[in-house]
Amino acid sequence: MGLFDKFKKIISKKEKVTDIEEKEEIKNYDEGLKKTREDFISKLNILGIKYTKVSEEYFEELESILIMADIGVNTVMKFMDKLRNRVKHENITSPEVLKEVIVDELLIIYVEGESLSDKIKMNENGPTVILMVGVNGVGKTTTIAKLAYKYVNEGKKVMLIAGDTFRAGAVAQLEIWAQRTHTEFYGKENSDPASVIYDGLKEAKEKNIDIVLIDTAGRLQNKVNLMKELEKINKVISTHIEGAPQETLLVIDASTGQNGIMQAKAFKEITNITGIVLTKLDGTAKGGIVLAIKEEVNLPVKFIGLGEAMTDLKPFDIENYIYGLFKDMI
């Protein structure tokens, strides 16, 4: 069975779902990816009407559409090469037939090669430590709050630790979120982040906390300083809890597109990133960034933000993503 046939099965399966919770989850993806889908699919459909035969002009316009969806220039170039090869070897002349091949090849980008786990690694012996990194302004603090809300609702004891100690208002902001989400909090302004995290983790162990979410500074201007700070933080965490942090999640604003990819590459150079959280995916037509992250940074997307409500941070699901992005093509 070809990937496009599998894709059609996914669409059909999603549309027949009766479980209320699952239905709601699919609806969130459907609505959250609406801007990307409408922009991308409508342009693809117009291309099929404009050209009756696949030509070099068709390819040039398609290339432009893919770049606008923020799939990434390198990814698009490789993709176009593969597409041209398939057109040549399979003797494809119809844009309608090629549309299936386009979806096929886009899915291959995500599913080929190393299988990336989108599950959060939990600690069986003591607190699970999740270190949150990312530049200022991407929604890191609200993402921490949404994760806290999610885990509290799952019956976990959660603590927030304010490791962004020098940015004005950062500690107070996180403390407010801790109060709103009914989680424990530890933080001190204008203190060494590593020592604050050390004391916070000590308290977390004493209080039998299940999940610790640690905020960090978002300064990427001086990578050397940030690298040293994160190295020190990681050393402190692993000294306290063996094998921790279980996850280091990089928060990226999906609407920044390629700038987000650059941030992922920069952070990957300075610390061990285990996954990506994509915020504000619902407010952009750049949903193709998920494919670019897989192809260019080879990191799994663990969570996506599909709205502003506390419940709108969703664990990433490739099938729901495929459905939300391509369902109008069937």
C-alpha positions in Angstrom: 0.0 0.0 0.0 1.4 3.4 -1.0 1.6 6.3 1.5 -1.2 8.2 -0.2 -3.5 5.2 0.2 -2.5 5.1 3.9 -3.2 8.8 4.1 -6.7 8.2 2.6 -7.2 5.5 5.3 -6.2 8.0 8.0 -8.6 10.6 6.7 -11.4 8.1 6.5 -10.6 6.7 10.0 -10.6 10.2 11.6 -13.9 11.1 10.0 -15.5 7.9 11.5 -14.3 8.4 15.1 -17.1 8.3 17.6 -15.2 8.6 20.9 -16.0 12.1 22.3 -12.5 12.9 23.6 -10.8 11.7 20.4 -13.3 13.6 18.3 -12.5 16.8 20.3 -8.8 16.2 19.7 -9.2 15.8 16.0 -11.4 18.9 15.9 -8.6 20.9 17.6 -6.1 19.9 15.0 -8.7 20.6 12.2 -9.4 24.1 13.5 -5.8 24.8 14.6 -4.3 24.0 11.1 -7.1 25.7 9.2 -5.0 28.7 8.1 -2.2 26.5 6.8 -4.6 24.1 5.1 -6.7 26.7 3.4 -3.7 28.7 2.2 -1.7 25.6 1.1 -4.4 23.4 -0.4 -6.3 26.3 -2.1 -3.0 27.3 -3.9 -2.4 23.7 -4.8 -5.9 23.4 -6.2 -5.6 26.6 -8.2 -2.3 25.3 -9.6 -4.2 22.1 -10.8 -6.8 24.4 -12.6 -4.2 26.7 -14.1 -2.1 24.0 -15.6 -3.5 21.1 -17.6 -0.1 19.5 -17.9 2.9 19.2 -15.5 5.5 21.7 -16.8 8.6 23.6 -15.5 6.3 26.6 -14.9 4.1 24.3 -12.7 7.2 23.2 -10.7 8.4 26.8 -10.2 5.0 27.8 -8.8 4.8 24.7 -6.6 8.2 25.4 -5.2 7.1 28.9 -4.3 3.9 27.6 -2.6 5.9 25.1 -0.5 8.4 27.8 0.6 5.5 30.0 1.6 4.1 27.2 3.8 7.5 27.3 5.6 8.6 23.8 4.8 12.1 25.2 4.6 14.2 26.1 1.5 16.6 23.1 1.9 13.7 20.7 2.4 11.8 22.1 -0.6 14.9 21.8 -2.9 15.3 18.1 -2.0 11.6 17.6 -2.2 11.4 19.2 -5.7 14.3 16.9 -6.9 12.4 13.8 -5.7 9.2 15.1 -7.4 10.9 15.7 -10.7 12.4 12.2 -10.6 9.1 10.6 -9.9 7.4 12.6 -12.7 10.1 11.5 -15.1 10.2 7.8 -14.1 6.4 7.4 -13.7 5.6 9.5 -16.7 3.2 11.7 -14.8 1.7 14.5 -16.9 -1.6 15.3 -15.0 -1.4 17.8 -12.1 -4.3 15.9 -10.5 -2.2 12.7 -10.3 0.8 14.7 -9.2 -1.2 16.1 -6.3 -1.3 12.6 -4.8 2.5 12.2 -5.3 3.0 15.6 -3.6 1.2 14.4 -0.4 3.0 11.1 -0.7 6.4 12.8 -0.7 5.5 15.2 2.1 4.5 12.3 4.3 7.8 10.6 3.5 9.7 13.6 4.9 8.1 12.9 8.3 8.0 9.1 8.4 11.3 8.2 6.7 14.6 7.7 8.5 15.0 7.7 12.2 11.7 7.2 14.1 11.4 10.1 16.5 9.4 9.6 19.7 6.9 12.3 20.6 6.3 10.8 24.1 7.6 12.4 27.2 10.2 10.3 29.0 9.1 9.8 32.6 11.3 9.1 35.6 10.3 5.9 37.4 12.4 6.8 40.5 11.6 10.2 41.8 10.6 13.5 40.1 10.5 13.8 36.3 12.5 16.9 35.4 11.5 18.9 32.3 13.9 21.8 31.4 12.3 24.4 29.3 14.4 26.6 27.0 13.8 29.1 24.2 14.2 32.8 23.4 12.1 35.4 25.1 8.7 36.1 23.5 7.9 32.7 22.1 5.4 31.8 24.9 7.7 29.8 27.1 6.2 30.8 30.5 2.6 30.2 29.3 3.7 26.9 27.8 5.1 25.9 31.2 1.7 26.9 32.8 -0.2 24.8 30.2 2.0 21.8 30.8 1.5 22.2 34.6 -2.3 22.4 34.1 -2.2 19.3 31.9 -0.2 17.2 34.5 -2.2 18.5 37.5 -5.4 17.4 35.7 -3.8 14.0 35.3 -3.4 13.8 39.1 0.3 14.6 39.3 2.0 16.8 41.9 3.8 19.5 40.0 6.4 22.1 40.9 7.5 25.1 38.8 11.1 26.4 39.3 12.0 29.9 38.1 15.4 29.6 36.6 15.1 32.8 34.6 16.2 34.9 37.6 17.5 38.1 36.2 14.7 39.1 33.6 12.5 41.7 35.2 9.2 40.2 36.4 10.0 36.6 35.2 10.0 35.1 38.6 6.8 36.8 39.7 5.1 35.9 36.5 5.9 32.2 37.0 4.7 32.4 40.6 1.3 33.7 39.4 1.0 30.8 37.0 1.9 28.4 39.8 -1.0 29.8 41.9 -3.4 29.6 39.0 -2.5 26.0 38.2 -2.4 24.9 41.8 1.2 23.8 41.6 4.2 24.2 44.0 6.6 27.0 43.2 10.3 27.8 43.9 12.1 30.9 42.9 14.4 33.8 43.9 15.0 37.0 41.9 18.5 38.1 41.0 20.1 34.9 42.2 22.4 32.4 40.4 20.0 30.2 38.4 21.8 27.0 39.1 21.7 27.5 42.9 17.9 28.4 42.7 17.3 25.2 40.7 19.5 23.2 43.2 17.3 24.4 46.2 14.1 24.0 44.2 14.9 20.3 43.4 15.8 19.6 47.0 12.4 20.9 48.0 10.7 18.9 45.2 12.2 15.7 46.5 11.1 16.5 50.1 7.6 17.1 48.9 7.4 14.0 46.7 6.7 16.0 43.5 6.0 14.0 40.4 6.9 16.5 37.7 9.3 19.5 37.9 9.1 22.2 35.2 12.1 24.5 35.1 12.0 27.9 33.3 15.4 29.2 32.0 16.7 32.5 30.6 15.9 33.2 26.9 19.0 35.1 25.9 20.5 33.7 22.7 22.6 36.8 21.9 25.6 35.5 23.7 25.6 31.8 23.1 28.8 31.1 25.1 27.3 32.5 28.3 24.0 30.7 27.8 25.9 27.4 27.1 27.9 27.8 30.3 24.7 28.6 32.3 22.8 25.6 30.8 25.9 23.3 31.4 25.9 24.4 35.1 22.1 23.9 35.4 22.3 20.4 33.8 25.2 19.4 36.2 23.1 20.6 39.2 20.0 18.7 38.0 21.9 15.4 37.3 23.7 15.6 40.7 20.3 15.8 42.5 18.3 13.4 40.3 20.0 10.6 38.4 19.3 10.7 34.6 17.7 14.1 34.9 16.6 16.2 33.1 14.4 13.6 31.5 13.5 16.2 28.8 14.9 19.5 27.5 12.1 21.0 25.5 12.7 24.0 23.2 9.8 26.3 22.8 9.4 27.8 19.3 6.8 30.3 18.0 5.4 28.6 14.8 4.6 32.0 13.3 8.3 32.9 13.1 8.8 30.1 10.5 12.4 29.8 9.4 13.6 32.0 12.3 12.3 29.2 14.6 14.4 26.7 12.7 17.4 28.9 13.2 16.7 29.0 16.9 16.4 25.2 17.0 19.8 24.8 15.3 21.4 27.4 17.7 20.0 25.7 20.8 20.9 22.3 19.6 24.5 23.5 19.4 24.6 24.6 23.0 22.6 22.0 24.9 21.0 18.6 24.5 17.5 19.3 23.2 15.2 16.3 23.3 12.0 17.8 21.7 10.2 20.9 20.4 7.1 22.6 21.6 5.5 24.6 18.8 3.3 27.5 20.0 0.8 29.6 18.1 0.3 27.1 15.3 -3.3 28.0 15.0 -2.5 31.7 14.2 -0.3 31.0 11.3 -0.3 29.6 7.7 3.2 28.2 8.4 2.1 24.8 9.6 4.7 23.2 7.3 7.3 24.1 9.9 6.6 20.7 11.5 8.1 19.0 8.4 11.0 21.4 8.3 11.9 20.7 11.9 12.0 16.9 11.2 14.1 17.4 8.0 16.5 20.1 9.1 16.9 19.6 12.8 15.8 16.0 13.3 14.0 16.7 16.6 10.6 15.4 17.5 7.7 17.9 18.0 6.4 16.8 21.4 3.6 19.4 21.9 1.8 22.0 19.7 -0.2 25.1 20.8 -3.5 25.3 19.0 -5.1 28.2 20.9 -4.8 30.4 24.0 -6.9 28.3 26.4 -5.1 26.2 29.1 -6.3 23.0 27.3 -5.0 24.1 23.9 -1.5 22.7 24.3 -1.7 19.2 22.7 0.6 16.3 22.6 1.8 16.1 19.0 0.0 13.4 16.9 1.3 12.8 13.4 -2.0 11.3 12.2 -4.1 14.2 13.5 -1.5 16.6 12.0 -1.8 14.9 8.6 -5.6 15.0 8.8 -5.6 18.7 9.8 -3.2 19.6 7.0 -4.4 17.6 4.1 -8.0 16.5 4.7 -9.4 18.9 2.0 -7.4 17.1 -0.7 -9.6 14.0 -0.6 
